[in-house]
Amino acid sequence: MLDWIISLTGMAIIVVGFVGCFIPILPGPPIAWLALPLMYLTSDGFADINTTWFFILTLLTIVVTVVDYLLPMWGTKYSGGTKSGTWGSTIGLIIGLFFPPIGIIIGPFLGALVGELMAGQDQKTALKSGLGALIGFLLGTVAKMVVVVLIAYQFIIWIF
């Protein structure tokens, strides 16, 4: 009975982690990763736990979490944006949190766009910077989703 409770709790944690892929305040992959150590609390330890996969998923979780914070800034810089665009992207993301879900998606774009325009950049450069921030944000979201799906897959494999 306790094993089922642990398994269901782990699945719920993974669902919250998946939601966290879209809501920047919730660190999706680290939350989902918390389900993996739960497997060690079961009565039989689920003999199918693969330590190599556990460490790979741990490393992927750390890497994607760090890179996710950097991608919108890198996208802005790569597309020719300035520090104003980078700051604008970050501020836009924060403001966008208050208008989910669309605000979370377009916040970095609009923030970078406004930041560049306020810094005196022309509209073409500002738009390019905003698109870079949006692409960076979307790439980060996809990367987080891939890691959470891998965690969910491995969790299910370990259960059954």
MARBA-3410 file (N, C-alpha, C, O; in Angstrom, 1 decimal):
160
0.8,-1.2,0.0,0.0,0.0,0.0,0.9,1.3,0.0,0.6,2.2,-0.7 ~ 1.9,1.3,0.8,2.8,2.4,0.9,3.5,2.7,-0.4,3.7,3.8,-0.8 ~ 3.8,1.6,-1.1,4.5,1.7,-2.5,3.6,2.5,-3.4,4.1,3.3,-4.2 ~ 2.3,2.2,-3.4,1.4,2.9,-4.3,1.3,4.4,-4.0,1.2,5.2,-4.8 ~ 1.3,4.6,-2.7,1.2,6.0,-2.3,2.4,6.8,-2.7,2.4,7.9,-3.2
3.6,6.2,-2.6,4.8,6.8,-3.0,4.8,7.0,-4.5,5.2,8.0,-5.1 ~ 4.3,6.0,-5.3,4.3,6.0,-6.7,3.3,7.1,-7.2,3.7,7.9,-8.1 ~ 2.2,7.2,-6.6,1.2,8.3,-6.9,1.7,9.7,-6.6,1.5,10.6,-7.3 ~ 2.4,9.8,-5.5,3.0,11.0,-5.1,4.1,11.5,-6.1,4.2,12.6,-6.5 ~ 4.9,10.5,-6.5,5.9,10.8,-7.5,5.3,11.2,-8.8,5.8,12.2,-9.5
4.2,10.6,-9.2,3.5,11.0,-10.5,3.0,12.4,-10.3,3.1,13.2,-11.3 ~ 2.4,12.7,-9.2,1.9,14.1,-9.0,3.0,15.1,-9.0,2.8,16.2,-9.5 ~ 4.2,14.8,-8.4,5.3,15.7,-8.5,5.8,15.9,-9.9,6.1,17.0,-10.3 ~ 5.8,14.9,-10.7,6.2,15.0,-12.1,5.2,15.9,-12.9,5.6,16.7,-13.7 ~ 3.9,15.8,-12.6,2.9,16.6,-13.2,3.2,18.1,-12.9,3.1,19.0,-13.7
3.4,18.4,-11.6,3.8,19.7,-11.2,5.0,20.2,-11.9,5.1,21.4,-12.3 ~ 6.0,19.3,-12.0,7.2,19.7,-12.7,7.0,20.0,-14.2,7.6,20.9,-14.7 ~ 6.0,19.3,-14.8,5.7,19.6,-16.2,5.0,20.9,-16.3,5.3,21.7,-17.2 ~ 4.1,21.2,-15.4,3.5,22.6,-15.4,4.6,23.6,-15.2,4.5,24.7,-15.8 ~ 5.6,23.3,-14.4,6.7,24.3,-14.1,7.5,24.6,-15.4,8.3,25.5,-15.4
7.4,23.7,-16.4,8.1,24.0,-17.7,7.5,25.3,-18.3,8.2,26.0,-19.1 ~ 6.3,25.6,-18.0,5.6,26.8,-18.7,5.5,28.0,-17.7,5.3,29.1,-18.2 ~ 5.7,27.7,-16.5,5.6,28.8,-15.5,7.0,29.1,-14.9,7.5,28.2,-14.1 ~ 7.7,30.1,-15.3,9.1,30.3,-14.9,9.3,30.4,-13.4,10.5,30.1,-13.0 ~ 8.3,30.7,-12.6,8.6,30.7,-11.2,8.8,29.3,-10.6,9.6,29.1,-9.7
8.1,28.3,-11.2,8.3,26.9,-10.8,9.4,26.3,-11.6,9.4,26.2,-12.8 ~ 10.5,25.8,-10.9,11.6,25.2,-11.7,11.1,23.7,-12.0,11.3,22.8,-11.2 ~ 10.5,23.6,-13.2,9.9,22.3,-13.6,10.8,21.1,-13.5,10.5,20.1,-12.8 ~ 12.0,21.0,-14.2,12.8,19.8,-14.1,13.3,19.5,-12.7,13.2,18.3,-12.3 ~ 13.7,20.4,-11.9,14.1,20.0,-10.5,12.9,19.5,-9.7,13.1,18.6,-8.9
11.7,20.0,-9.9,10.6,19.5,-9.2,10.3,18.1,-9.6,10.1,17.2,-8.8 ~ 10.3,17.9,-10.9,10.0,16.5,-11.5,11.1,15.6,-11.0,10.8,14.4,-10.7 ~ 12.3,16.0,-10.9,13.4,15.2,-10.5,13.2,14.6,-9.1,13.7,13.5,-8.8 ~ 12.5,15.4,-8.2,12.3,14.9,-6.9,11.5,13.6,-6.8,11.6,12.9,-5.8 ~ 10.8,13.3,-7.9,10.1,12.0,-7.9,11.1,10.8,-7.9,10.8,9.7,-7.5
12.3,11.0,-8.5,13.2,9.9,-8.7,13.7,9.3,-7.4,13.7,8.1,-7.2 ~ 14.2,10.2,-6.4,14.7,9.6,-5.2,13.5,9.0,-4.3,13.8,8.2,-3.5 ~ 12.3,9.3,-4.6,11.2,8.7,-3.9,11.2,7.2,-4.1,10.8,6.4,-3.3 ~ 11.7,6.8,-5.3,11.7,5.3,-5.6,12.5,4.5,-4.6,12.3,3.3,-4.3 ~ 13.5,5.2,-3.9,14.3,4.5,-2.9,13.6,4.3,-1.6,14.1,3.6,-0.8
12.5,5.0,-1.4,11.7,4.9,-0.2,10.7,3.7,-0.2,10.1,3.4,0.9 ~ 10.6,3.1,-1.3,9.6,2.0,-1.4,10.2,0.8,-0.6,11.4,0.7,-0.3 ~ 9.3,-0.1,-0.3,9.7,-1.3,0.6,10.7,-2.2,-0.1,11.6,-2.7,0.6 ~ 10.6,-2.4,-1.4,11.5,-3.2,-2.1,12.6,-2.4,-2.9,13.5,-3.0,-3.5 ~ 12.5,-1.1,-2.8,13.5,-0.3,-3.5,13.4,-0.3,-5.0,14.2,0.2,-5.7
12.3,-1.0,-5.6,12.1,-1.1,-7.0,13.5,-1.5,-7.7,14.2,-0.6,-8.1 ~ 13.7,-2.8,-7.7,15.0,-3.3,-8.2,15.4,-2.8,-9.6,16.6,-2.9,-10.0 ~ 14.4,-2.3,-10.3,14.8,-1.8,-11.7,15.4,-0.4,-11.8,15.6,0.1,-12.9 ~ 15.7,0.2,-10.6,16.3,1.5,-10.7,17.7,1.4,-11.3,18.5,0.6,-10.8 ~ 17.9,2.2,-12.3,19.2,2.2,-13.0,20.0,3.4,-12.5,19.6,4.5,-12.8
21.0,3.2,-11.7,21.8,4.3,-11.2,22.4,5.2,-12.2,22.5,6.4,-12.1 ~ 22.8,4.6,-13.4,23.4,5.4,-14.4,22.3,6.4,-14.9,22.7,7.6,-15.1 ~ 21.1,5.9,-15.2,20.0,6.8,-15.6,19.7,7.9,-14.6,19.4,9.0,-14.9 ~ 19.8,7.5,-13.3,19.5,8.4,-12.2,20.5,9.6,-12.3,20.2,10.8,-12.2 ~ 21.8,9.3,-12.5,22.8,10.3,-12.6,22.7,11.1,-13.9,23.0,12.3,-13.9
22.4,10.5,-15.0,22.2,11.2,-16.2,21.1,12.2,-16.1,21.2,13.4,-16.5 ~ 20.0,11.8,-15.5,18.8,12.7,-15.4,19.1,13.8,-14.4,18.6,14.9,-14.5 ~ 19.9,13.5,-13.4,20.3,14.5,-12.4,21.2,15.6,-13.1,20.9,16.8,-13.0 ~ 22.1,15.1,-13.9,23.0,16.1,-14.7,22.1,16.9,-15.7,22.3,18.1,-15.8 ~ 21.3,16.2,-16.4,20.4,16.9,-17.4,19.5,18.0,-16.7,19.3,19.1,-17.2
19.0,17.6,-15.5,18.2,18.6,-14.8,19.0,19.8,-14.4,18.5,20.9,-14.5 ~ 20.2,19.6,-13.9,21.0,20.7,-13.5,21.3,21.6,-14.7,21.2,22.8,-14.7 ~ 21.8,21.0,-15.8,22.2,21.7,-17.0,21.0,22.5,-17.6,21.1,23.7,-17.9 ~ 19.9,21.8,-17.8,18.7,22.5,-18.4,18.2,23.6,-17.5,17.7,24.6,-18.0 ~ 18.3,23.5,-16.2,17.8,24.6,-15.3,18.7,25.8,-15.4,18.2,26.9,-15.5
20.0,25.6,-15.5,20.9,26.7,-15.6,20.8,27.4,-17.0,20.7,28.6,-17.1 ~ 20.8,26.5,-18.0,20.7,27.1,-19.4,19.4,27.8,-19.7,19.4,28.8,-20.4 ~ 18.3,27.3,-19.0,17.0,27.9,-19.2,17.0,29.4,-18.8,16.4,30.2,-19.5 ~ 17.7,29.8,-17.8,17.8,31.2,-17.4,18.6,32.0,-18.4,18.5,33.2,-18.4 ~ 19.5,31.4,-19.1,20.4,32.1,-20.0,19.9,32.2,-21.4,20.3,33.1,-22.1
19.1,31.3,-21.8,18.6,31.3,-23.3,18.0,32.5,-23.7,18.3,33.0,-24.8 ~ 17.0,33.1,-23.0,16.4,34.4,-23.5,17.5,35.5,-23.6,17.4,36.3,-24.6 ~ 18.4,35.5,-22.7,19.5,36.6,-22.8,20.4,36.3,-24.0,20.7,37.2,-24.8 ~ 20.7,35.0,-24.2,21.6,34.6,-25.3,20.8,34.9,-26.6,21.4,35.4,-27.6 ~ 19.5,34.6,-26.7,18.7,34.8,-27.9,18.7,36.3,-28.2,18.8,36.7,-29.4
18.6,37.1,-27.2,18.6,38.6,-27.4,19.9,39.1,-27.9,20.0,39.8,-28.9 ~ 21.0,38.6,-27.3,22.4,39.0,-27.7,22.7,38.5,-29.1,23.3,39.2,-29.9 ~ 22.3,37.2,-29.3,22.7,36.6,-30.6,22.0,37.3,-31.8,22.5,37.4,-32.9 ~ 20.8,37.8,-31.5,20.0,38.5,-32.6,20.4,40.0,-32.7,19.7,40.8,-33.3 ~ 21.5,40.4,-32.0,22.0,41.8,-32.1,21.5,42.7,-31.0,21.7,43.9,-31.1
20.8,42.2,-30.0,20.3,43.0,-28.9,21.4,43.6,-28.0,22.5,43.1,-28.0 ~ 21.1,44.6,-27.3,22.0,45.2,-26.3,21.6,44.8,-24.9,20.7,44.0,-24.7 ~ 22.3,45.3,-24.0,22.0,45.1,-22.6,20.6,45.5,-22.2,19.9,44.9,-21.4 ~ 20.2,46.6,-22.9,18.8,47.1,-22.6,17.8,46.1,-23.1,16.7,45.9,-22.4 ~ 18.0,45.4,-24.2,17.1,44.4,-24.6,17.1,43.2,-23.7,16.1,42.6,-23.5
18.3,42.8,-23.2,18.4,41.7,-22.3,17.6,42.0,-21.0,16.9,41.2,-20.5 ~ 17.9,43.2,-20.5,17.1,43.6,-19.3,15.6,43.7,-19.5,14.8,43.2,-18.7 ~ 15.3,44.2,-20.7,13.9,44.3,-21.0,13.2,42.9,-21.1,12.1,42.8,-20.7 ~ 14.0,42.0,-21.7,13.5,40.6,-21.8,13.2,40.0,-20.4,12.2,39.4,-20.2 ~ 14.1,40.2,-19.5,14.0,39.7,-18.1,12.8,40.4,-17.4,12.0,39.7,-16.8
12.7,41.7,-17.6,11.6,42.4,-16.9,10.2,42.0,-17.6,9.2,41.9,-16.9 ~ 10.2,41.9,-18.9,9.0,41.4,-19.6,8.6,40.1,-19.1,7.4,39.8,-19.0 ~ 9.5,39.2,-18.9,9.2,37.8,-18.4,8.5,37.9,-17.0,7.5,37.3,-16.7 ~ 9.1,38.7,-16.1,8.5,38.9,-14.8,7.1,39.5,-14.8,6.2,39.0,-14.2 ~ 7.0,40.5,-15.6,5.6,41.1,-15.8,4.6,40.1,-16.4,3.5,40.1,-16.0
5.1,39.4,-17.4,4.3,38.4,-18.0,3.8,37.3,-17.1,2.7,36.7,-17.4 ~ 4.4,37.1,-16.0,4.0,36.1,-15.0,2.6,36.5,-14.5,1.9,35.6,-14.0 ~ 2.3,37.7,-14.5,1.0,38.2,-13.9,-0.1,38.0,-14.9,-1.3,38.3,-14.6 ~ 0.2,37.6,-16.2,-0.8,37.5,-17.2,-0.7,36.1,-18.0,-0.5,36.1,-19.2 ~ -0.7,35.0,-17.2,-0.5,33.7,-17.8,-1.7,33.4,-18.7,-2.8,33.9,-18.5
-1.6,32.5,-19.6,-0.3,31.9,-20.1,0.4,32.8,-21.2,1.6,32.7,-21.4 ~ -0.4,33.6,-21.8,0.1,34.4,-23.0,1.2,35.4,-22.5,2.1,35.7,-23.3 ~ 1.0,36.0,-21.3,2.0,36.9,-20.9,3.4,36.3,-20.7,4.4,37.0,-20.9 ~ 3.4,35.1,-20.3,4.6,34.3,-20.1,5.4,34.1,-21.4,6.6,34.1,-21.4 ~ 4.6,34.0,-22.4,5.2,33.7,-23.7,5.6,35.0,-24.4,6.7,35.1,-24.9
4.8,36.0,-24.4,5.1,37.2,-25.1,5.8,38.3,-24.3,6.4,39.3,-24.8 ~ 5.9,38.1,-23.0,6.5,39.0,-22.1,8.0,39.2,-22.4,8.4,40.4,-22.5 ~ 8.8,38.2,-22.6,10.2,38.4,-23.0,10.3,39.1,-24.3,11.2,40.0,-24.5 ~ 9.5,38.8,-25.3,9.5,39.4,-26.6,9.2,40.9,-26.4,10.0,41.8,-26.9 ~ 8.1,41.3,-25.8,7.7,42.7,-25.6,8.8,43.4,-24.8,9.1,44.6,-25.1
9.3,42.8,-23.7,10.3,43.4,-22.9,11.5,43.8,-23.7,12.1,44.9,-23.5 ~ 12.0,42.8,-24.5,13.2,43.1,-25.3,12.9,44.2,-26.3,13.8,45.1,-26.5 ~ 11.8,44.1,-26.9,11.4,45.1,-27.9,11.4,46.5,-27.3,12.0,47.5,-27.8 ~ 10.7,46.7,-26.2,10.6,48.0,-25.5,11.9,48.4,-25.0,12.3,49.6,-25.1 ~ 12.7,47.5,-24.4,14.1,47.8,-23.9,14.9,48.4,-25.0,15.7,49.4,-24.8
14.9,47.8,-26.2,15.7,48.2,-27.3,15.2,49.6,-27.8,16.0,50.5,-28.1 ~ 13.9,49.7,-27.9,13.4,51.0,-28.4,13.7,52.2,-27.4,14.0,53.3,-27.8 ~ 13.7,51.9,-26.1,14.0,52.9,-25.1,15.5,53.2,-25.2,15.9,54.4,-24.8 ~ 16.3,52.3,-25.6,17.8,52.5,-25.7,18.1,53.2,-27.0,19.3,53.5,-27.3 ~ 17.1,53.5,-27.8,17.4,54.3,-29.1,17.6,53.4,-30.3,18.0,54.0,-31.3
17.4,52.1,-30.2,17.6,51.3,-31.4,16.4,51.5,-32.3,15.3,51.9,-32.0 ~ 16.7,51.2,-33.6,15.6,51.4,-34.6,14.6,50.2,-34.5,14.9,49.2,-33.8 ~ 13.5,50.3,-35.1,12.4,49.3,-34.9,12.9,47.9,-35.4,12.5,46.9,-34.8 ~ 13.6,47.9,-36.5,14.0,46.6,-37.1,15.0,45.9,-36.1,14.8,44.7,-35.8 ~ 15.9,46.6,-35.5,16.8,46.0,-34.5,16.1,45.6,-33.3,16.3,44.5,-32.7
15.1,46.4,-32.8,14.4,46.1,-31.6,13.5,44.8,-31.9,13.4,44.0,-31.0 ~ 12.9,44.7,-33.0,12.1,43.6,-33.3,12.9,42.3,-33.4,12.5,41.3,-32.9 ~ 14.1,42.4,-34.0,15.0,41.3,-34.1,15.4,40.8,-32.7,15.5,39.6,-32.5 ~ 15.7,41.8,-31.8,16.1,41.4,-30.5,14.9,40.8,-29.7,15.1,39.8,-29.0 ~ 13.7,41.3,-29.9,12.5,40.7,-29.3,12.3,39.3,-29.8,12.0,38.4,-29.0
12.5,39.0,-31.1,12.3,37.7,-31.6,13.4,36.7,-31.0,13.1,35.6,-30.8 ~ 14.6,37.2,-30.9,15.7,36.4,-30.3,15.3,36.0,-28.9,15.6,34.9,-28.5 ~ 14.8,37.0,-28.1,14.3,36.6,-26.7,13.2,35.6,-26.7,13.3,34.7,-25.9 ~ 12.3,35.7,-27.6,11.2,34.8,-27.7,11.7,33.4,-28.1,11.3,32.4,-27.5 ~ 12.5,33.4,-29.1,13.1,32.1,-29.5,13.9,31.4,-28.4,13.8,30.2,-28.1
14.7,32.2,-27.7,15.4,31.7,-26.5,14.5,31.1,-25.4,14.7,30.1,-24.9 ~ 13.4,31.9,-25.1,12.4,31.4,-24.1,11.8,30.1,-24.6,11.7,29.2,-23.8 ~ 11.4,30.0,-25.9,10.7,28.8,-26.4,11.7,27.6,-26.4,11.3,26.5,-26.1 ~ 13.0,27.9,-26.7,14.0,26.8,-26.7,14.2,26.3,-25.3,14.3,25.1,-25.1 ~ 14.2,27.2,-24.3,14.3,26.8,-22.9,13.1,25.9,-22.5,13.3,25.0,-21.8
11.9,26.3,-22.9,10.7,25.6,-22.5,10.7,24.2,-23.1,10.4,23.2,-22.4 ~ 11.1,24.1,-24.4,11.2,22.8,-25.0,12.2,21.9,-24.3,12.0,20.7,-24.1 ~ 13.4,22.5,-24.0,14.4,21.7,-23.3,14.0,21.2,-22.0,14.2,20.0,-21.6 ~ 13.3,22.0,-21.2,12.7,21.6,-19.9,11.7,20.5,-20.1,11.7,19.5,-19.3 ~ 10.8,20.6,-21.1,9.8,19.6,-21.4,10.5,18.3,-21.7,10.0,17.2,-21.2
11.5,18.3,-22.5,12.2,17.1,-22.9,12.8,16.4,-21.6,12.6,15.2,-21.5 ~ 13.4,17.1,-20.8,14.0,16.6,-19.5,12.9,16.0,-18.6,13.0,14.9,-18.1 ~ 11.8,16.7,-18.5,10.7,16.2,-17.6,10.0,15.0,-18.2,9.7,14.1,-17.5 ~ 9.9,14.9,-19.6,9.4,13.7,-20.2,10.3,12.6,-20.0,9.8,11.4,-19.7 ~ 11.6,12.8,-20.1,12.6,11.7,-19.8,12.5,11.2,-18.3,12.5,10.0,-18.1
12.3,12.2,-17.4,12.1,11.8,-16.0,10.8,11.0,-15.8,10.8,10.0,-15.2 ~ 9.8,11.5,-16.4,8.5,10.7,-16.3,8.6,9.3,-16.9,8.1,8.4,-16.3 ~ 9.2,9.2,-18.1,9.4,7.9,-18.7,10.2,7.0,-17.8,9.8,5.9,-17.6 ~ 11.3,7.5,-17.3,12.1,6.6,-16.4,11.4,6.3,-15.2,11.5,5.1,-14.7 ~ 10.6,7.2,-14.6,9.9,6.9,-13.4,8.9,5.8,-13.7,8.7,4.9,-12.9
8.2,5.9,-14.8,7.2,4.8,-15.1,7.9,3.5,-15.4,7.4,2.4,-15.0 ~ 9.0,3.5,-16.0,9.8,2.3,-16.3,10.1,1.7,-14.9,10.0,0.4,-14.8 ~ 10.6,2.5,-14.0,11.0,2.0,-12.7,9.8,1.4,-11.9,9.9,0.4,-11.1 ~ 8.6,2.0,-12.1,7.4,1.5,-11.4,7.0,0.1,-11.9,6.7,-0.8,-11.1 ~ 7.0,0.0,-13.2,6.5,-1.2,-13.8,7.6,-2.0,-14.3,7.4,-3.1,-14.9
END
